[in-house]
Amino acid sequence: MKIIVHNVGNKILGEGITLSTEELKLEETSQEILIDYFLGSFKTEETYQFYSDSYLINNPAYFIISQLFESPSQIINASTDLARLLYDAAENPRIQGGNLFVVYFPSQDGNSVDKIGIFKTEKREPFLKIFPMNPEPIEQHFGISLDKIDKAALIYNQDKENGFVLSVVDNNKNGDMYYWFEDFLKVKQRTDDYFHTQESLNVFKDYIKKQLPAEFEVSKADQADFLNKSINFFKEKEEFKLEEFNNEVLGDEKVIESFNAFKTDYEQDMQINIAEEFPISIGAVKKSQSKFKTIIKLDTNFHIYVHGDRNLISQDQDENGLFYKLYYQKEQ
C-alpha cells in the first residue's frame, strides 16, 4: 500500500495548500487503523462513474486516476495534482480545509482489482491527554475522530472506458452539496442493478402517494396496501419484471395505464431510463424501505401502522364521526 497526505485549505479564504514530497511510512498497527478508518466509510452498494460533458479524458480527476493506475510509483505527482484540483474546487467560503489522503491499494489476489482511495478529513475534535504524575495532569488537543470520515472516494480499476467504478461518500457537505461529487470528482451514479432497483422504488412510491389518489378514489388504507405490496414484491423476488409487478401489485388495467404514463413522465423529468427487467439489489431495497412507511395519521390522536392484510381494516362513519374498524387475533 502506498499512502501520501497533503493539507488543502479553502482557496476563497486564501488558506493555501501544503504539499508533501514523501510517502507516509507507517508501522503495521497504524496502517491497519487507517485502512479500517478509510474503508469503513462505505456502507452502501451505490456506485458511481467519472463523466464529462465532452470526452471522458477531459475530466481532470479521471485523467489523473488513469495515469496513477498505470504507474502507481508516481503517487506523489498524481496526489499533488489531485490536491491542487481539490483546492481549485473550493469556491464556497463555507468549505472546510483539511488533510487529503491519497492511497494506492494493490490487488491482494487474482479475484480482486487494485484500487485508489481519496479521503479528506475536515472536522477536528477535541481530546484530552492525561498525565497523573505531572503538575498539570490534563492537556487538551485537537485531532481526527475515527468514527466517520468526512469525504471519501474509492476507485476500482475496472470499466475504465466508462469512467471506472467508484464508491463515494460525503458526510460533511459544509453547505455545498456539489463540492465533492461534482466540482472535484465530477461523478454520476452508475445505471446498474442498484440504480434500477432504487429508481423503480422511487417512482412507485411517488405514484402511490401523489398520482394514484389524484386520479382514483382510494383511501389511506388502500395507499398503505399498495405501498406494502410494492416493497414486499421487491423483498420476495430475485428479479424484477415490470409486467409481473403491474399484474401482481397494481392489478387494475386503468391503474396500470396511469402508472406507465407516470413512469414515462418521471423518466423524462429526471432524464433517466429505468429498465423493465433487472436483478433486484437487496441493498437498494433495504435503503429504500424506510420511505415505504404505511402510517395512517388520524388528527393528532392516533396513528395506525398498516403492515399486512388490507381486508382486516375498514373505514366507516356514524353519528360520532369517522372511524376505522380493525380485526385481529390477539394483542401483543
QUIHU-V497860 format. One record per backbone hydrogen bond with DSSP energy under -0.5 kcal/mol. NH is the residue of the N-H (numbers start at 0). CO is the residue of the C=O. If there is no record, write none. Layout:
((NH;CO) (NH;CO))
This chain:
((1;103) (3;101) (5;99) (6;17) (7;5) (7;97) (8;6) (8;15) (10;8) (10;86) (11;89) (13;10) (14;9) (17;6) (18;16) (23;2) (25;23) (30;26) (31;27) (32;28) (33;29) (34;30) (35;31) (36;32) (37;33) (38;34) (39;35) (40;37) (41;38) (42;40) (47;165) (48;187) (49;162) (50;185) (57;54) (58;55) (59;57) (62;58) (63;59) (64;60) (65;61) (66;62) (67;63) (68;64) (69;65) (70;66) (73;70) (74;71) (77;73) (78;74) (79;75) (80;76) (81;77) (82;78) (83;79) (84;80) (85;81) (86;82) (87;83) (88;84) (89;85) (89;86) (90;88) (94;91) (97;7) (98;120) (99;5) (100;98) (100;118) (101;3) (102;116) (103;1) (104;102) (104;114) (105;103) (111;108) (114;104) (115;154) (116;102) (117;152) (118;100) (119;150) (120;98) (124;122) (124;142) (126;140) (128;138) (130;136) (133;130) (136;134) (138;128) (140;126) (142;124) (150;119) (151;168) (152;117) (153;166) (154;115) (154;152) (155;153) (155;164) (156;113) (157;155) (161;158) (162;159) (163;158) (164;155) (165;47) (166;153) (168;151) (170;149) (171;149) (175;172) (181;177) (182;177) (183;178) (184;179) (185;180) (186;180) (187;48) (189;46) (191;189) (195;191) (196;192) (197;193) (198;194) (199;195) (200;196) (201;197) (202;198) (203;199) (204;200) (205;201) (206;202) (207;203) (208;204) (209;205) (210;205) (211;206) (213;209) (214;210) (215;211) (217;215) (222;218) (223;219) (224;220) (225;221) (226;222) (227;223) (228;224) (229;225) (230;226) (231;227) (232;228) (233;229) (234;230) (235;231) (236;232) (239;277) (241;275) (244;240) (245;241) (246;242) (247;243) (248;244) (249;244) (250;245) (251;249) (255;251) (256;252) (257;253) (258;254) (259;255) (260;256) (261;257) (262;258) (263;259) (264;260) (265;261) (266;262) (267;263) (268;264) (269;265) (270;266) (271;266) (274;272) (277;239) (279;237) (280;192) (281;279) (284;280) (285;281) (286;282) (287;283) (288;284) (290;287) (291;288) (292;289) (294;292) (295;303) (296;294) (297;295) (297;301) (298;296) (300;297) (301;297) (303;295) (304;302) (305;293) (305;303) (306;304) (311;308) (312;309) (313;324) (315;322) (317;320) (320;317) (322;315) (324;313) (326;311))
